[in-house]
Amino acid sequence: PDGLPVSSFSDVTLPVDGALCQSDIIVIPAFWDDFETLCQRYPQILPWLREQHANV
């Protein structure tokens, strides 16, 4: 929201080049481990990813 660079979990600096609502990429971090386990724990993830894909 402030336009300043952010640091990732692995301490990589990511520059900000625009508003998040205007982005066209979804990053699914590797540290989330097993995708099936993730979907069971957060069942809203897969429908949301499908919705985002449909909006491209």
mmCIF file of the N, C-alpha and C atoms, coordinates in Angstrom:
data_MODEL
# 
_entry.id   MODEL 
# 
loop_
_atom_site.group_PDB 
_atom_site.id 
_atom_site.type_symbol 
_atom_site.label_atom_id 
_atom_site.label_alt_id 
_atom_site.label_comp_id 
_atom_site.label_asym_id 
_atom_site.label_entity_id 
_atom_site.label_seq_id 
_atom_site.pdbx_PDB_ins_code 
_atom_site.Cartn_x 
_atom_site.Cartn_y 
_atom_site.Cartn_z 
_atom_site.occupancy 
_atom_site.B_iso_or_equiv 
_atom_site.pdbx_formal_charge 
_atom_site.auth_seq_id 
_atom_site.auth_comp_id 
_atom_site.auth_asym_id 
_atom_site.auth_atom_id 
_atom_site.pdbx_PDB_model_num 
ATOM 1   N N  . PRO A 1 1  ? 0.795   -1.213  0.000   1.00 0.00 ? 1  PRO A N  1 
ATOM 2   C CA . PRO A 1 1  ? 0.000   0.000   0.000   1.00 0.00 ? 1  PRO A CA 1 
ATOM 3   C C  . PRO A 1 1  ? 0.834   1.272   0.000   1.00 0.00 ? 1  PRO A C  1 
ATOM 4   N N  . ASP A 1 2  ? 2.090   1.178   0.512   1.00 0.00 ? 2  ASP A N  1 
ATOM 5   C CA . ASP A 1 2  ? 2.902   2.386   0.591   1.00 0.00 ? 2  ASP A CA 1 
ATOM 6   C C  . ASP A 1 2  ? 3.837   2.551   -0.601  1.00 0.00 ? 2  ASP A C  1 
ATOM 7   N N  . GLY A 1 3  ? 3.882   1.577   -1.519  1.00 0.00 ? 3  GLY A N  1 
ATOM 8   C CA . GLY A 1 3  ? 4.720   1.680   -2.703  1.00 0.00 ? 3  GLY A CA 1 
ATOM 9   C C  . GLY A 1 3  ? 6.179   1.361   -2.477  1.00 0.00 ? 3  GLY A C  1 
ATOM 10  N N  . LEU A 1 4  ? 6.544   0.983   -1.263  1.00 0.00 ? 4  LEU A N  1 
ATOM 11  C CA . LEU A 1 4  ? 7.935   0.663   -0.949  1.00 0.00 ? 4  LEU A CA 1 
ATOM 12  C C  . LEU A 1 4  ? 8.226   -0.806  -1.234  1.00 0.00 ? 4  LEU A C  1 
ATOM 13  N N  . PRO A 1 5  ? 9.502   -1.137  -1.541  1.00 0.00 ? 5  PRO A N  1 
ATOM 14  C CA . PRO A 1 5  ? 9.860   -2.540  -1.762  1.00 0.00 ? 5  PRO A CA 1 
ATOM 15  C C  . PRO A 1 5  ? 9.527   -3.385  -0.535  1.00 0.00 ? 5  PRO A C  1 
ATOM 16  N N  . VAL A 1 6  ? 9.284   -4.672  -0.768  1.00 0.00 ? 6  VAL A N  1 
ATOM 17  C CA . VAL A 1 6  ? 8.983   -5.601  0.321   1.00 0.00 ? 6  VAL A CA 1 
ATOM 18  C C  . VAL A 1 6  ? 10.021  -6.715  0.322   1.00 0.00 ? 6  VAL A C  1 
ATOM 19  N N  . SER A 1 7  ? 10.165  -7.373  1.457   1.00 0.00 ? 7  SER A N  1 
ATOM 20  C CA . SER A 1 7  ? 11.089  -8.502  1.572   1.00 0.00 ? 7  SER A CA 1 
ATOM 21  C C  . SER A 1 7  ? 10.297  -9.797  1.665   1.00 0.00 ? 7  SER A C  1 
ATOM 22  N N  . SER A 1 8  ? 10.771  -10.802 0.946   1.00 0.00 ? 8  SER A N  1 
ATOM 23  C CA . SER A 1 8  ? 10.116  -12.105 0.984   1.00 0.00 ? 8  SER A CA 1 
ATOM 24  C C  . SER A 1 8  ? 10.541  -12.866 2.233   1.00 0.00 ? 8  SER A C  1 
ATOM 25  N N  . PHE A 1 9  ? 9.925   -14.018 2.431   1.00 0.00 ? 9  PHE A N  1 
ATOM 26  C CA . PHE A 1 9  ? 10.258  -14.889 3.554   1.00 0.00 ? 9  PHE A CA 1 
ATOM 27  C C  . PHE A 1 9  ? 11.737  -15.260 3.529   1.00 0.00 ? 9  PHE A C  1 
ATOM 28  N N  . SER A 1 10 ? 12.298  -15.419 2.326   1.00 0.00 ? 10 SER A N  1 
ATOM 29  C CA . SER A 1 10 ? 13.707  -15.789 2.184   1.00 0.00 ? 10 SER A CA 1 
ATOM 30  C C  . SER A 1 10 ? 14.613  -14.569 2.075   1.00 0.00 ? 10 SER A C  1 
ATOM 31  N N  . ASP A 1 11 ? 14.095  -13.408 2.472   1.00 0.00 ? 11 ASP A N  1 
ATOM 32  C CA . ASP A 1 11 ? 14.846  -12.152 2.515   1.00 0.00 ? 11 ASP A CA 1 
ATOM 33  C C  . ASP A 1 11 ? 15.258  -11.636 1.133   1.00 0.00 ? 11 ASP A C  1 
ATOM 34  N N  . VAL A 1 12 ? 14.447  -11.894 0.129   1.00 0.00 ? 12 VAL A N  1 
ATOM 35  C CA . VAL A 1 12 ? 14.663  -11.344 -1.203  1.00 0.00 ? 12 VAL A CA 1 
ATOM 36  C C  . VAL A 1 12 ? 13.848  -10.063 -1.300  1.00 0.00 ? 12 VAL A C  1 
ATOM 37  N N  . THR A 1 13 ? 14.476  -8.968  -1.718  1.00 0.00 ? 13 THR A N  1 
ATOM 38  C CA . THR A 1 13 ? 13.778  -7.698  -1.858  1.00 0.00 ? 13 THR A CA 1 
ATOM 39  C C  . THR A 1 13 ? 13.020  -7.669  -3.182  1.00 0.00 ? 13 THR A C  1 
ATOM 40  N N  . LEU A 1 14 ? 11.736  -7.357  -3.101  1.00 0.00 ? 14 LEU A N  1 
ATOM 41  C CA . LEU A 1 14 ? 10.878  -7.291  -4.280  1.00 0.00 ? 14 LEU A CA 1 
ATOM 42  C C  . LEU A 1 14 ? 10.440  -5.847  -4.497  1.00 0.00 ? 14 LEU A C  1 
ATOM 43  N N  . PRO A 1 15 ? 10.833  -5.250  -5.632  1.00 0.00 ? 15 PRO A N  1 
ATOM 44  C CA . PRO A 1 15 ? 10.420  -3.873  -5.887  1.00 0.00 ? 15 PRO A CA 1 
ATOM 45  C C  . PRO A 1 15 ? 8.928   -3.801  -6.198  1.00 0.00 ? 15 PRO A C  1 
ATOM 46  N N  . VAL A 1 16 ? 8.338   -2.682  -5.915  1.00 0.00 ? 16 VAL A N  1 
ATOM 47  C CA . VAL A 1 16 ? 6.919   -2.458  -6.203  1.00 0.00 ? 16 VAL A CA 1 
ATOM 48  C C  . VAL A 1 16 ? 6.823   -1.631  -7.477  1.00 0.00 ? 16 VAL A C  1 
ATOM 49  N N  . ASP A 1 17 ? 6.022   -2.116  -8.429  1.00 0.00 ? 17 ASP A N  1 
ATOM 50  C CA . ASP A 1 17 ? 5.921   -1.439  -9.715  1.00 0.00 ? 17 ASP A CA 1 
ATOM 51  C C  . ASP A 1 17 ? 4.491   -1.040  -10.056 1.00 0.00 ? 17 ASP A C  1 
ATOM 52  N N  . GLY A 1 18 ? 3.572   -1.243  -9.133  1.00 0.00 ? 18 GLY A N  1 
ATOM 53  C CA . GLY A 1 18 ? 2.184   -0.900  -9.388  1.00 0.00 ? 18 GLY A CA 1 
ATOM 54  C C  . GLY A 1 18 ? 1.294   -1.421  -8.286  1.00 0.00 ? 18 GLY A C  1 
ATOM 55  N N  . ALA A 1 19 ? 0.030   -1.130  -8.402  1.00 0.00 ? 19 ALA A N  1 
ATOM 56  C CA . ALA A 1 19 ? -0.932  -1.553  -7.387  1.00 0.00 ? 19 ALA A CA 1 
ATOM 57  C C  . ALA A 1 19 ? -1.150  -3.061  -7.448  1.00 0.00 ? 19 ALA A C  1 
ATOM 58  N N  . LEU A 1 20 ? -1.329  -3.670  -6.298  1.00 0.00 ? 20 LEU A N  1 
ATOM 59  C CA . LEU A 1 20 ? -1.548  -5.107  -6.223  1.00 0.00 ? 20 LEU A CA 1 
ATOM 60  C C  . LEU A 1 20 ? -2.802  -5.521  -6.986  1.00 0.00 ? 20 LEU A C  1 
ATOM 61  N N  . CYS A 1 21 ? -3.834  -4.693  -6.943  1.00 0.00 ? 21 CYS A N  1 
ATOM 62  C CA . CYS A 1 21 ? -5.076  -5.034  -7.645  1.00 0.00 ? 21 CYS A CA 1 
ATOM 63  C C  . CYS A 1 21 ? -4.891  -5.047  -9.161  1.00 0.00 ? 21 CYS A C  1 
ATOM 64  N N  . GLN A 1 22 ? -3.795  -4.468  -9.666  1.00 0.00 ? 22 GLN A N  1 
ATOM 65  C CA . GLN A 1 22 ? -3.529  -4.451  -11.101 1.00 0.00 ? 22 GLN A CA 1 
ATOM 66  C C  . GLN A 1 22 ? -2.564  -5.556  -11.520 1.00 0.00 ? 22 GLN A C  1 
ATOM 67  N N  . SER A 1 23 ? -2.138  -6.379  -10.587 1.00 0.00 ? 23 SER A N  1 
ATOM 68  C CA . SER A 1 23 ? -1.172  -7.427  -10.913 1.00 0.00 ? 23 SER A CA 1 
ATOM 69  C C  . SER A 1 23 ? -1.845  -8.573  -11.660 1.00 0.00 ? 23 SER A C  1 
ATOM 70  N N  . ASP A 1 24 ? -1.049  -9.289  -12.440 1.00 0.00 ? 24 ASP A N  1 
ATOM 71  C CA . ASP A 1 24 ? -1.585  -10.419 -13.191 1.00 0.00 ? 24 ASP A CA 1 
ATOM 72  C C  . ASP A 1 24 ? -0.781  -11.689 -12.925 1.00 0.00 ? 24 ASP A C  1 
ATOM 73  N N  . ILE A 1 25 ? -0.295  -11.815 -11.703 1.00 0.00 ? 25 ILE A N  1 
ATOM 74  C CA . ILE A 1 25 ? 0.478   -12.987 -11.319 1.00 0.00 ? 25 ILE A CA 1 
ATOM 75  C C  . ILE A 1 25 ? 0.067   -13.419 -9.915  1.00 0.00 ? 25 ILE A C  1 
ATOM 76  N N  . ILE A 1 26 ? 0.056   -14.704 -9.710  1.00 0.00 ? 26 ILE A N  1 
ATOM 77  C CA . ILE A 1 26 ? -0.210  -15.257 -8.386  1.00 0.00 ? 26 ILE A CA 1 
ATOM 78  C C  . ILE A 1 26 ? 1.006   -16.085 -8.007  1.00 0.00 ? 26 ILE A C  1 
ATOM 79  N N  . VAL A 1 27 ? 1.588   -15.799 -6.877  1.00 0.00 ? 27 VAL A N  1 
ATOM 80  C CA . VAL A 1 27 ? 2.762   -16.523 -6.400  1.00 0.00 ? 27 VAL A CA 1 
ATOM 81  C C  . VAL A 1 27 ? 2.317   -17.492 -5.314  1.00 0.00 ? 27 VAL A C  1 
ATOM 82  N N  . ILE A 1 28 ? 2.587   -18.760 -5.525  1.00 0.00 ? 28 ILE A N  1 
ATOM 83  C CA . ILE A 1 28 ? 2.299   -19.777 -4.519  1.00 0.00 ? 28 ILE A CA 1 
ATOM 84  C C  . ILE A 1 28 ? 3.648   -20.223 -3.970  1.00 0.00 ? 28 ILE A C  1 
ATOM 85  N N  . PRO A 1 29 ? 4.007   -19.752 -2.790  1.00 0.00 ? 29 PRO A N  1 
ATOM 86  C CA . PRO A 1 29 ? 5.333   -20.038 -2.235  1.00 0.00 ? 29 PRO A CA 1 
ATOM 87  C C  . PRO A 1 29 ? 5.575   -21.529 -2.032  1.00 0.00 ? 29 PRO A C  1 
ATOM 88  N N  . ALA A 1 30 ? 6.809   -21.942 -2.277  1.00 0.00 ? 30 ALA A N  1 
ATOM 89  C CA . ALA A 1 30 ? 7.188   -23.347 -2.103  1.00 0.00 ? 30 ALA A CA 1 
ATOM 90  C C  . ALA A 1 30 ? 7.132   -23.774 -0.648  1.00 0.00 ? 30 ALA A C  1 
ATOM 91  N N  . PHE A 1 31 ? 7.284   -22.854 0.287   1.00 0.00 ? 31 PHE A N  1 
ATOM 92  C CA . PHE A 1 31 ? 7.292   -23.242 1.697   1.00 0.00 ? 31 PHE A CA 1 
ATOM 93  C C  . PHE A 1 31 ? 5.917   -23.669 2.184   1.00 0.00 ? 31 PHE A C  1 
ATOM 94  N N  . TRP A 1 32 ? 4.907   -23.587 1.322   1.00 0.00 ? 32 TRP A N  1 
ATOM 95  C CA . TRP A 1 32 ? 3.574   -24.076 1.689   1.00 0.00 ? 32 TRP A CA 1 
ATOM 96  C C  . TRP A 1 32 ? 3.533   -25.591 1.689   1.00 0.00 ? 32 TRP A C  1 
ATOM 97  N N  . ASP A 1 33 ? 4.574   -26.217 1.186   1.00 0.00 ? 33 ASP A N  1 
ATOM 98  C CA . ASP A 1 33 ? 4.715   -27.665 1.228   1.00 0.00 ? 33 ASP A CA 1 
ATOM 99  C C  . ASP A 1 33 ? 3.771   -28.357 0.259   1.00 0.00 ? 33 ASP A C  1 
ATOM 100 N N  . ASP A 1 34 ? 3.061   -29.343 0.697   1.00 0.00 ? 34 ASP A N  1 
ATOM 101 C CA . ASP A 1 34 ? 2.232   -30.189 -0.147  1.00 0.00 ? 34 ASP A CA 1 
ATOM 102 C C  . ASP A 1 34 ? 0.933   -29.475 -0.540  1.00 0.00 ? 34 ASP A C  1 
ATOM 103 N N  . PHE A 1 35 ? 0.673   -29.373 -1.853  1.00 0.00 ? 35 PHE A N  1 
ATOM 104 C CA . PHE A 1 35 ? -0.497  -28.638 -2.333  1.00 0.00 ? 35 PHE A CA 1 
ATOM 105 C C  . PHE A 1 35 ? -1.799  -29.297 -1.893  1.00 0.00 ? 35 PHE A C  1 
ATOM 106 N N  . GLU A 1 36 ? -1.843  -30.624 -1.868  1.00 0.00 ? 36 GLU A N  1 
ATOM 107 C CA . GLU A 1 36 ? -3.058  -31.324 -1.425  1.00 0.00 ? 36 GLU A CA 1 
ATOM 108 C C  . GLU A 1 36 ? -3.373  -30.998 0.035   1.00 0.00 ? 36 GLU A C  1 
ATOM 109 N N  . THR A 1 37 ? -2.349  -30.974 0.861   1.00 0.00 ? 37 THR A N  1 
ATOM 110 C CA . THR A 1 37 ? -2.533  -30.624 2.272   1.00 0.00 ? 37 THR A CA 1 
ATOM 111 C C  . THR A 1 37 ? -3.005  -29.182 2.391   1.00 0.00 ? 37 THR A C  1 
ATOM 112 N N  . LEU A 1 38 ? -2.426  -28.311 1.585   1.00 0.00 ? 38 LEU A N  1 
ATOM 113 C CA . LEU A 1 38 ? -2.831  -26.907 1.573   1.00 0.00 ? 38 LEU A CA 1 
ATOM 114 C C  . LEU A 1 38 ? -4.313  -26.779 1.226   1.00 0.00 ? 38 LEU A C  1 
ATOM 115 N N  . CYS A 1 39 ? -4.758  -27.504 0.201   1.00 0.00 ? 39 CYS A N  1 
ATOM 116 C CA . CYS A 1 39 ? -6.164  -27.430 -0.219  1.00 0.00 ? 39 CYS A CA 1 
ATOM 117 C C  . CYS A 1 39 ? -7.107  -27.971 0.846   1.00 0.00 ? 39 CYS A C  1 
ATOM 118 N N  . GLN A 1 40 ? -6.658  -28.979 1.583   1.00 0.00 ? 40 GLN A N  1 
ATOM 119 C CA . GLN A 1 40 ? -7.489  -29.513 2.665   1.00 0.00 ? 40 GLN A CA 1 
ATOM 120 C C  . GLN A 1 40 ? -7.578  -28.522 3.817   1.00 0.00 ? 40 GLN A C  1 
ATOM 121 N N  . ARG A 1 41 ? -6.471  -27.878 4.095   1.00 0.00 ? 41 ARG A N  1 
ATOM 122 C CA . ARG A 1 41 ? -6.440  -26.924 5.211   1.00 0.00 ? 41 ARG A CA 1 
ATOM 123 C C  . ARG A 1 41 ? -7.159  -25.628 4.863   1.00 0.00 ? 41 ARG A C  1 
ATOM 124 N N  . TYR A 1 42 ? -7.020  -25.195 3.613   1.00 0.00 ? 42 TYR A N  1 
ATOM 125 C CA . TYR A 1 42 ? -7.637  -23.946 3.143   1.00 0.00 ? 42 TYR A CA 1 
ATOM 126 C C  . TYR A 1 42 ? -8.483  -24.259 1.909   1.00 0.00 ? 42 TYR A C  1 
ATOM 127 N N  . PRO A 1 43 ? -9.673  -24.803 2.080   1.00 0.00 ? 43 PRO A N  1 
ATOM 128 C CA . PRO A 1 43 ? -10.478 -25.230 0.933   1.00 0.00 ? 43 PRO A CA 1 
ATOM 129 C C  . PRO A 1 43 ? -10.875 -24.101 -0.010  1.00 0.00 ? 43 PRO A C  1 
ATOM 130 N N  . GLN A 1 44 ? -10.790 -22.870 0.419   1.00 0.00 ? 44 GLN A N  1 
ATOM 131 C CA . GLN A 1 44 ? -11.149 -21.743 -0.445  1.00 0.00 ? 44 GLN A CA 1 
ATOM 132 C C  . GLN A 1 44 ? -10.070 -21.434 -1.485  1.00 0.00 ? 44 GLN A C  1 
ATOM 133 N N  . ILE A 1 45 ? -8.873  -22.004 -1.343  1.00 0.00 ? 45 ILE A N  1 
ATOM 134 C CA . ILE A 1 45 ? -7.766  -21.693 -2.250  1.00 0.00 ? 45 ILE A CA 1 
ATOM 135 C C  . ILE A 1 45 ? -8.054  -22.112 -3.687  1.00 0.00 ? 45 ILE A C  1 
ATOM 136 N N  . LEU A 1 46 ? -8.433  -23.365 -3.903  1.00 0.00 ? 46 LEU A N  1 
ATOM 137 C CA . LEU A 1 46 ? -8.630  -23.856 -5.264  1.00 0.00 ? 46 LEU A CA 1 
ATOM 138 C C  . LEU A 1 46 ? -9.751  -23.125 -6.000  1.00 0.00 ? 46 LEU A C  1 
ATOM 139 N N  . PRO A 1 47 ? -10.921 -22.903 -5.406  1.00 0.00 ? 47 PRO A N  1 
ATOM 140 C CA . PRO A 1 47 ? -11.946 -22.108 -6.105  1.00 0.00 ? 47 PRO A CA 1 
ATOM 141 C C  . PRO A 1 47 ? -11.462 -20.685 -6.417  1.00 0.00 ? 47 PRO A C  1 
ATOM 142 N N  . TRP A 1 48 ? -10.703 -20.096 -5.507  1.00 0.00 ? 48 TRP A N  1 
ATOM 143 C CA . TRP A 1 48 ? -10.189 -18.744 -5.737  1.00 0.00 ? 48 TRP A CA 1 
ATOM 144 C C  . TRP A 1 48 ? -9.204  -18.738 -6.901  1.00 0.00 ? 48 TRP A C  1 
ATOM 145 N N  . LEU A 1 49 ? -8.308  -19.736 -6.955  1.00 0.00 ? 49 LEU A N  1 
ATOM 146 C CA . LEU A 1 49 ? -7.362  -19.816 -8.068  1.00 0.00 ? 49 LEU A CA 1 
ATOM 147 C C  . LEU A 1 49 ? -8.100  -19.993 -9.395  1.00 0.00 ? 49 LEU A C  1 
ATOM 148 N N  . ARG A 1 50 ? -9.128  -20.822 -9.398  1.00 0.00 ? 50 ARG A N  1 
ATOM 149 C CA . ARG A 1 50 ? -9.924  -21.010 -10.620 1.00 0.00 ? 50 ARG A CA 1 
ATOM 150 C C  . ARG A 1 50 ? -10.604 -19.708 -11.041 1.00 0.00 ? 50 ARG A C  1 
ATOM 151 N N  . GLU A 1 51 ? -11.125 -18.979 -10.075 1.00 0.00 ? 51 GLU A N  1 
ATOM 152 C CA . GLU A 1 51 ? -11.779 -17.699 -10.369 1.00 0.00 ? 51 GLU A CA 1 
ATOM 153 C C  . GLU A 1 51 ? -10.781 -16.705 -10.945 1.00 0.00 ? 51 GLU A C  1 
ATOM 154 N N  . GLN A 1 52 ? -9.583  -16.660 -10.373 1.00 0.00 ? 52 GLN A N  1 
ATOM 155 C CA . GLN A 1 52 ? -8.565  -15.745 -10.873 1.00 0.00 ? 52 GLN A CA 1 
ATOM 156 C C  . GLN A 1 52 ? -8.167  -16.111 -12.298 1.00 0.00 ? 52 GLN A C  1 
ATOM 157 N N  . HIS A 1 53 ? -8.050  -17.399 -12.561 1.00 0.00 ? 53 HIS A N  1 
ATOM 158 C CA . HIS A 1 53 ? -7.693  -17.864 -13.901 1.00 0.00 ? 53 HIS A CA 1 
ATOM 159 C C  . HIS A 1 53 ? -8.776  -17.478 -14.916 1.00 0.00 ? 53 HIS A C  1 
ATOM 160 N N  . ALA A 1 54 ? -10.020 -17.589 -14.521 1.00 0.00 ? 54 ALA A N  1 
ATOM 161 C CA . ALA A 1 54 ? -11.134 -17.248 -15.412 1.00 0.00 ? 54 ALA A CA 1 
ATOM 162 C C  . ALA A 1 54 ? -11.189 -15.753 -15.709 1.00 0.00 ? 54 ALA A C  1 
ATOM 163 N N  . ASN A 1 55 ? -10.653 -14.936 -14.814 1.00 0.00 ? 55 ASN A N  1 
ATOM 164 C CA . ASN A 1 55 ? -10.698 -13.479 -14.974 1.00 0.00 ? 55 ASN A CA 1 
ATOM 165 C C  . ASN A 1 55 ? -9.548  -12.927 -15.798 1.00 0.00 ? 55 ASN A C  1 
ATOM 166 N N  . VAL A 1 56 ? -8.664  -13.775 -16.268 1.00 0.00 ? 56 VAL A N  1 
ATOM 167 C CA . VAL A 1 56 ? -7.494  -13.297 -17.020 1.00 0.00 ? 56 VAL A CA 1 
ATOM 168 C C  . VAL A 1 56 ? -7.879  -12.985 -18.437 1.00 0.00 ? 56 VAL A C  1 
# 
